[in-house]
Amino acid sequence: MRGTKKRSVYLPQDMLAEIEHEMARQERTLSWLIQQAWRIAAPTIRSFPGVADHLPERLS
């Protein structure tokens, strides 16, 4: 894999249970599921305003 890094991610127990269910159902790894979820969700997430978008002009 290119440029992979190990990270810790903290998820609510119910969300983790759903992900683990999908891992078993699809016979996929956690890494694969998270990567696919990001690819699908990225355009929507990128459309969210950033914190700096809410600062007064003089502070940004």
N, C-alpha and C positions, 0 to 999 in steps of 0.2 A: 504494500500500500504506500502511496506517496504522502509524505508529510503527516503521518498519523501522530496523534498525541493522546496520552491517557488522561482522562478527566473524571472527576467525581460529580455526579448529578444527584440531587436530592429530590425525590418525588413523593407525593402523597401515597399512602399505602394502597388506596383503591385504584389509583392510576397505574401504579406498578403492577398490580394484579391483572389489570386489563392488558397491559403490555405483555406480561408473561403469558397470558392466555393466547394472545396473538402470536407470540414467539413459537409456542407449541403447535398451534393450529397451522401456521405457515411453514413450520420447520425452518425458521430463520433465527439469526442472532439478534441480540439487542442492538448491536451496532448497525446492522442492516436496516432494522425497523426505524431507528432514529434517523438515519440518513435519508430514508425514503420519506419519512414524515417531514423532514426539513425541506426536501426538494419540492414537496407539494405545498407546504405552508409558507415558504420563503417570500413569494410575491405579496401575499397578504400582510405578513409581518413587516416587510419593508415599507408598506404603505402607512404604517402607524407613525404618528408624529414622534419626533425625538424630544428628549428633555429640553434641549437647547431651543427648540421651536416655541417653547412657552416662556422663555426668559424675556424680560424687557430689552429693547434695542440696546440700551447703554451697557447691559451686562453681557451681551452675546458677542 
